[in-house]
Amino acid sequence: MAKKKYRVVFNQAWCKECGICKAFCPAHVFARGETGAIEVAEPENCIGCRACENQCPDYCLEIEEVVDNG
């Protein structure tokens, strides 16, 4: 069975840079960029736990399962 893959949909315009997503992510998907803004730095690490999505007070994150129809 193939490992499931996930896509992190991040609405930067809604983000207030609180860092909660970064703090709760067990897979280290998020990082602070050079300007201090939250970035999806390692999207391939996402395990689909949705901790970031569930904790984000601004609803700017959504985790989607990537379906391979091939």
N, CA, C and O atoms as a Tinker XYZ file with bonds, in Angstrom:
   280  protein
     1  N      0.841000   -1.183000    0.000000    73     2
     2  CA     0.000000    0.000000    0.000000    64     1     3
     3  C      0.885000    1.245000    0.000000    63     2     4     5
     4  O      1.815000    1.352000    0.799000    81     3
     5  N      0.594000    2.172000   -0.890000    73     3     6
     6  CA     1.388000    3.388000   -1.022000    64     5     7
     7  C      1.101000    4.344000    0.133000    63     6     8     9
     8  O     -0.007000    4.385000    0.668000    81     7
     9  N      2.109000    5.098000    0.497000    73     7    10
    10  CA     1.978000    6.095000    1.549000    64     9    11
    11  C      1.078000    7.232000    1.061000    63    10    12    13
    12  O      1.237000    7.708000   -0.063000    81    11
    13  N      0.147000    7.663000    1.887000    73    11    14
    14  CA    -0.733000    8.771000    1.516000    64    13    15
    15  C      0.060000   10.061000    1.459000    63    14    16    17
    16  O      1.010000   10.262000    2.216000    81    15
    17  N     -0.350000   10.937000    0.541000    73    15    18
    18  CA     0.292000   12.242000    0.399000    64    17    19
    19  C     -0.744000   13.322000    0.656000    63    18    20    21
    20  O     -1.937000   13.139000    0.413000    81    19
    21  N     -0.258000   14.453000    1.156000    73    19    22
    22  CA    -1.149000   15.540000    1.521000    64    21    23
    23  C     -0.639000   16.859000    0.960000    63    22    24    25
    24  O      0.559000   17.053000    0.753000    81    23
    25  N     -1.586000   17.756000    0.723000    73    23    26
    26  CA    -1.278000   19.097000    0.232000    64    25    27
    27  C     -1.695000   20.081000    1.315000    63    26    28    29
    28  O     -2.785000   19.979000    1.879000    81    27
    29  N     -0.812000   21.038000    1.599000    73    27    30
    30  CA    -1.112000   22.086000    2.561000    64    29    31
    31  C     -1.575000   23.311000    1.778000    63    30    32    33
    32  O     -0.801000   23.908000    1.029000    81    31
    33  N     -2.838000   23.678000    1.957000    73    31    34
    34  CA    -3.383000   24.874000    1.320000    64    33    35
    35  C     -3.323000   25.982000    2.369000    63    34    36    37
    36  O     -3.969000   25.903000    3.414000    81    35
    37  N     -2.534000   27.016000    2.069000    73    35    38
    38  CA    -2.236000   28.065000    3.039000    64    37    39
    39  C     -2.634000   29.416000    2.470000    63    38    40    41
    40  O     -2.110000   29.834000    1.437000    81    39
    41  N     -3.550000   30.098000    3.131000    73    39    42
    42  CA    -3.981000   31.424000    2.710000    64    41    43
    43  C     -3.171000   32.454000    3.495000    63    42    44    45
    44  O     -3.531000   32.814000    4.616000    81    43
    45  N     -2.090000   32.918000    2.907000    73    43    46
    46  CA    -1.171000   33.861000    3.560000    64    45    47
    47  C     -1.887000   35.159000    3.945000    63    46    48    49
    48  O     -1.548000   35.771000    4.958000    81    47
    49  N     -2.867000   35.583000    3.151000    73    47    50
    50  CA    -3.567000   36.837000    3.414000    64    49    51
    51  C     -4.339000   36.801000    4.736000    63    50    52    53
    52  O     -4.525000   37.843000    5.365000    81    51
    53  N     -4.784000   35.634000    5.161000    73    51    54
    54  CA    -5.533000   35.517000    6.405000    64    53    55
    55  C     -4.629000   35.307000    7.625000    63    54    56    57
    56  O     -5.076000   35.463000    8.761000    81    55
    57  N     -3.377000   34.959000    7.396000    73    55    58
    58  CA    -2.454000   34.592000    8.474000    64    57    59
    59  C     -1.965000   35.827000    9.234000    63    58    60    61
    60  O     -1.565000   36.820000    8.626000    81    59
    61  N     -2.002000   35.757000   10.578000    73    59    62
    62  CA    -1.492000   36.858000   11.397000    64    61    63
    63  C     -0.122000   36.519000   12.004000    63    62    64    65
    64  O      0.353000   37.209000   12.906000    81    63
    65  N      0.502000   35.450000   11.501000    73    63    66
    66  CA     1.873000   35.070000   11.875000    64    65    67
    67  C      2.029000   34.681000   13.346000    63    66    68    69
    68  O      3.072000   34.938000   13.949000    81    67
    69  N      0.998000   34.063000   13.924000    73    67    70
    70  CA     1.073000   33.702000   15.342000    64    69    71
    71  C      2.030000   32.540000   15.603000    63    70    72    73
    72  O      2.592000   32.432000   16.693000    81    71
    73  N      2.217000   31.667000   14.605000    73    71    74
    74  CA     3.142000   30.541000   14.760000    64    73    75
    75  C      2.544000   29.305000   15.401000    63    74    76    77
    76  O      3.266000   28.349000   15.684000    81    75
    77  N      1.237000   29.303000   15.636000    73    75    78
    78  CA     0.604000   28.131000   16.249000    64    77    79
    79  C      0.767000   26.904000   15.353000    63    78    80    81
    80  O      1.024000   25.806000   15.847000    81    79
    81  N      0.620000   27.084000   14.047000    73    79    82
    82  CA     0.778000   25.956000   13.123000    64    81    83
    83  C      2.172000   25.341000   13.253000    63    82    84    85
    84  O      2.325000   24.120000   13.293000    81    83
    85  N      3.163000   26.190000   13.317000    73    83    86
    86  CA     4.555000   25.735000   13.450000    64    85    87
    87  C      4.762000   25.002000   14.775000    63    86    88    89
    88  O      5.456000   23.987000   14.825000    81    87
    89  N      4.160000   25.517000   15.840000    73    87    90
    90  CA     4.324000   24.920000   17.165000    64    89    91
    91  C      3.660000   23.547000   17.279000    63    90    92    93
    92  O      4.190000   22.661000   17.950000    81    91
    93  N      2.515000   23.362000   16.637000    73    91    94
    94  CA     1.761000   22.115000   16.766000    64    93    95
    95  C      2.126000   21.067000   15.726000    63    94    96    97
    96  O      1.775000   19.900000   15.899000    81    95
    97  N      2.812000   21.436000   14.659000    73    95    98
    98  CA     3.118000   20.490000   13.581000    64    97    99
    99  C      4.204000   19.495000   13.990000    63    98   100   101
   100  O      5.348000   19.892000   14.215000    81    99
   101  N      3.860000   18.199000   14.089000    73    99   102
   102  CA     4.858000   17.206000   14.476000    64   101   103
   103  C      5.830000   16.860000   13.347000    63   102   104   105
   104  O      6.864000   16.237000   13.585000    81   103
   105  N      5.494000   17.267000   12.113000    73   103   106
   106  CA     6.317000   16.912000   10.953000    64   105   107
   107  C      7.204000   18.057000   10.474000    63   106   108   109
   108  O      7.895000   17.927000    9.464000    81   107
   109  N      7.187000   19.165000   11.186000    73   107   110
   110  CA     8.042000   20.323000   10.863000    64   109   111
   111  C      7.826000   20.830000    9.440000    63   110   112   113
   112  O      8.783000   21.080000    8.708000    81   111
   113  N      6.569000   20.978000    9.063000    73   111   114
   114  CA     6.202000   21.464000    7.731000    64   113   115
   115  C      6.407000   22.977000    7.633000    63   114   116   117
   116  O      6.739000   23.487000    6.563000    81   115
   117  N      6.214000   23.688000    8.729000    73   115   118
   118  CA     6.234000   25.148000    8.725000    64   117   119
   119  C      7.540000   25.704000    9.280000    63   118   120   121
   120  O      8.220000   25.071000   10.088000    81   119
   121  N      7.867000   26.913000    8.817000    73   119   122
   122  CA     9.054000   27.615000    9.307000    64   121   123
   123  C      8.793000   29.107000    9.183000    63   122   124   125
   124  O      7.858000   29.533000    8.506000    81   123
   125  N      9.620000   29.882000    9.836000    73   123   126
   126  CA     9.575000   31.333000    9.665000    64   125   127
   127  C     10.584000   31.695000    8.588000    63   126   128   129
   128  O     11.740000   31.274000    8.627000    81   127
   129  N     10.125000   32.480000    7.632000    73   127   130
   130  CA    10.984000   32.920000    6.546000    64   129   131
   131  C     11.886000   34.058000    6.981000    63   130   132   133
   132  O     11.911000   34.430000    8.155000    81   131
   133  N     12.617000   34.601000    6.043000    73   131   134
   134  CA    13.557000   35.688000    6.333000    64   133   135
   135  C     12.875000   36.919000    6.911000    63   134   136   137
   136  O     13.474000   37.643000    7.706000    81   135
   137  N     11.634000   37.161000    6.523000    73   135   138
   138  CA    10.893000   38.324000    7.026000    64   137   139
   139  C     10.148000   38.017000    8.317000    63   138   140   141
   140  O      9.529000   38.909000    8.898000    81   139
   141  N     10.196000   36.782000    8.771000    73   139   142
   142  CA     9.477000   36.370000    9.970000    64   141   143
   143  C      8.114000   35.791000    9.684000    63   142   144   145
   144  O      7.426000   35.333000   10.595000    81   143
   145  N      7.715000   35.807000    8.417000    73   143   146
   146  CA     6.415000   35.274000    8.030000    64   145   147
   147  C      6.435000   33.747000    8.062000    63   146   148   149
   148  O      7.455000   33.120000    7.778000    81   147
   149  N      5.298000   33.167000    8.409000    73   147   150
   150  CA     5.160000   31.712000    8.390000    64   149   151
   151  C      5.138000   31.248000    6.941000    63   150   152   153
   152  O      4.473000   31.845000    6.094000    81   151
   153  N      5.870000   30.177000    6.667000    73   151   154
   154  CA     5.933000   29.601000    5.323000    64   153   155
   155  C      5.719000   28.092000    5.407000    63   154   156   157
   156  O      6.030000   27.459000    6.416000    81   155
   157  N      5.188000   27.536000    4.337000    73   155   158
   158  CA     5.107000   26.083000    4.197000    64   157   159
   159  C      6.455000   25.662000    3.626000    63   158   160   161
   160  O      6.643000   25.620000    2.411000    81   159
   161  N      7.387000   25.351000    4.521000    73   159   162
   162  CA     8.775000   25.118000    4.135000    64   161   163
   163  C      9.044000   23.698000    3.642000    63   162   164   165
   164  O      9.854000   23.501000    2.736000    81   163
   165  N      8.383000   22.724000    4.222000    73   163   166
   166  CA     8.614000   21.314000    3.897000    64   165   167
   167  C      7.281000   20.607000    3.654000    63   166   168   169
   168  O      6.915000   19.721000    4.425000    81   167
   169  N      6.544000   20.978000    2.595000    73   167   170
   170  CA     5.209000   20.401000    2.386000    64   169   171
   171  C      5.208000   18.884000    2.209000    63   170   172   173
   172  O      4.222000   18.223000    2.532000    81   171
   173  N      6.292000   18.339000    1.707000    73   171   174
   174  CA     6.375000   16.893000    1.501000    64   173   175
   175  C      6.417000   16.123000    2.819000    63   174   176   177
   176  O      6.214000   14.909000    2.827000    81   175
   177  N      6.676000   16.808000    3.928000    73   175   178
   178  CA     6.713000   16.168000    5.241000    64   177   179
   179  C      5.331000   15.981000    5.860000    63   178   180   181
   180  O      5.192000   15.260000    6.848000    81   179
   181  N      4.311000   16.619000    5.293000    73   179   182
   182  CA     2.967000   16.593000    5.887000    64   181   183
   183  C      2.461000   15.156000    6.013000    63   182   184   185
   184  O      2.495000   14.383000    5.055000    81   183
   185  N      1.989000   14.816000    7.221000    73   183   186
   186  CA     1.466000   13.475000    7.497000    64   185   187
   187  C     -0.059000   13.456000    7.574000    63   186   188   189
   188  O     -0.657000   12.412000    7.835000    81   187
   189  N     -0.689000   14.613000    7.348000    73   187   190
   190  CA    -2.138000   14.675000    7.316000    64   189   191
   191  C     -2.816000   14.637000    8.672000    63   190   192   193
   192  O     -3.992000   14.283000    8.752000    81   191
   193  N     -2.123000   14.984000    9.726000    73   191   194
   194  CA    -2.715000   14.919000   11.066000    64   193   195
   195  C     -3.696000   16.064000   11.331000    63   194   196   197
   196  O     -4.540000   15.971000   12.222000    81   195
   197  N     -3.581000   17.114000   10.572000    73   195   198
   198  CA    -4.452000   18.288000   10.654000    64   197   199
   199  C     -4.326000   19.077000   11.958000    63   198   200   201
   200  O     -5.218000   19.855000   12.296000    81   199
   201  N     -3.238000   18.886000   12.686000    73   199   202
   202  CA    -3.029000   19.659000   13.919000    64   201   203
   203  C     -2.979000   21.149000   13.615000    63   202   204   205
   204  O     -3.544000   21.952000   14.358000    81   203
   205  N     -2.317000   21.521000   12.544000    73   203   206
   206  CA    -2.229000   22.933000   12.163000    64   205   207
   207  C     -3.602000   23.483000   11.809000    63   206   208   209
   208  O     -3.976000   24.572000   12.245000    81   207
   209  N     -4.341000   22.730000   11.025000    73   207   210
   210  CA    -5.678000   23.145000   10.588000    64   209   211
   211  C     -6.619000   23.316000   11.785000    63   210   212   213
   212  O     -7.376000   24.285000   11.852000    81   211
   213  N     -6.566000   22.384000   12.713000    73   211   214
   214  CA    -7.450000   22.418000   13.873000    64   213   215
   215  C     -7.095000   23.511000   14.875000    63   214   216   217
   216  O     -7.970000   23.994000   15.594000    81   215
   217  N     -5.835000   23.904000   14.935000    73   215   218
   218  CA    -5.399000   24.898000   15.914000    64   217   219
   219  C     -5.359000   26.328000   15.382000    63   218   220   221
   220  O     -5.316000   27.271000   16.173000    81   219
   221  N     -5.371000   26.508000   14.084000    73   219   222
   222  CA    -5.243000   27.841000   13.492000    64   221   223
   223  C     -6.448000   28.720000   13.846000    63   222   224   225
   224  O     -7.577000   28.387000   13.485000    81   223
   225  N     -6.223000   29.835000   14.547000    73   223   226
   226  CA    -7.344000   30.701000   14.919000    64   225   227
   227  C     -7.879000   31.521000   13.744000    63   226   228   229
   228  O     -8.957000   32.106000   13.843000    81   227
   229  N     -7.149000   31.569000   12.650000    73   227   230
   230  CA    -7.540000   32.387000   11.500000    64   229   231
   231  C     -8.094000   31.564000   10.341000    63   230   232   233
   232  O     -8.442000   32.123000    9.301000    81   231
   233  N     -8.182000   30.250000   10.506000    73   231   234
   234  CA    -8.719000   29.357000    9.466000    64   233   235
   235  C     -8.000000   29.538000    8.130000    63   234   236   237
   236  O     -8.633000   29.491000    7.075000    81   235
   237  N     -6.703000   29.740000    8.168000    73   235   238
   238  CA    -5.966000   29.974000    6.920000    64   237   239
   239  C     -5.272000   28.719000    6.402000    63   238   240   241
   240  O     -4.544000   28.788000    5.411000    81   239
   241  N     -5.480000   27.583000    7.045000    73   239   242
   242  CA    -4.865000   26.327000    6.622000    64   241   243
   243  C     -5.914000   25.259000    6.345000    63   242   244   245
   244  O     -6.924000   25.147000    7.039000    81   243
   245  N     -5.640000   24.490000    5.318000    73   243   246
   246  CA    -6.482000   23.337000    5.017000    64   245   247
   247  C     -5.573000   22.229000    4.504000    63   246   248   249
   248  O     -4.707000   22.466000    3.662000    81   247
   249  N     -5.769000   21.039000    5.007000    73   247   250
   250  CA    -4.986000   19.883000    4.578000    64   249   251
   251  C     -5.862000   19.039000    3.667000    63   250   252   253
   252  O     -6.970000   18.652000    4.038000    81   251
   253  N     -5.361000   18.758000    2.481000    73   251   254
   254  CA    -6.096000   17.948000    1.512000    64   253   255
   255  C     -5.286000   16.704000    1.177000    63   254   256   257
   256  O     -4.074000   16.770000    0.972000    81   255
   257  N     -5.969000   15.582000    1.126000    73   255   258
   258  CA    -5.318000   14.347000    0.697000    64   257   259
   259  C     -5.155000   14.389000   -0.819000    63   258   260   261
   260  O     -6.096000   14.730000   -1.535000    81   259
   261  N     -3.983000   14.050000   -1.302000    73   259   262
   262  CA    -3.715000   14.005000   -2.741000    64   261   263
   263  C     -4.039000   12.600000   -3.215000    63   262   264   265
   264  O     -3.461000   11.623000   -2.740000    81   263
   265  N     -4.952000   12.511000   -4.140000    73   263   266
   266  CA    -5.381000   11.213000   -4.668000    64   265   267
   267  C     -4.676000   10.970000   -5.987000    63   266   268   269
   268  O     -4.778000   11.765000   -6.921000    81   267
   269  N     -3.965000    9.865000   -6.046000    73   267   270
   270  CA    -3.254000    9.473000   -7.281000    64   269   271
   271  C     -4.135000    8.490000   -8.033000    63   270   272   273
   272  O     -4.321000    7.351000   -7.607000    81   271
   273  N     -4.665000    8.936000   -9.137000    73   271   274
   274  CA    -5.544000    8.076000   -9.938000    64   273   275
   275  C     -4.790000    7.278000  -11.001000    63   274   276   277
   276  O     -5.389000    6.736000  -11.929000    81   275
   277  N     -3.485000    7.215000  -10.850000    73   275   278
   278  CA    -2.676000    6.517000  -11.863000    64   277   279
   279  C     -2.421000    5.161000  -11.509000    63   278   280
   280  O     -1.756000    4.443000  -12.255000    81   279
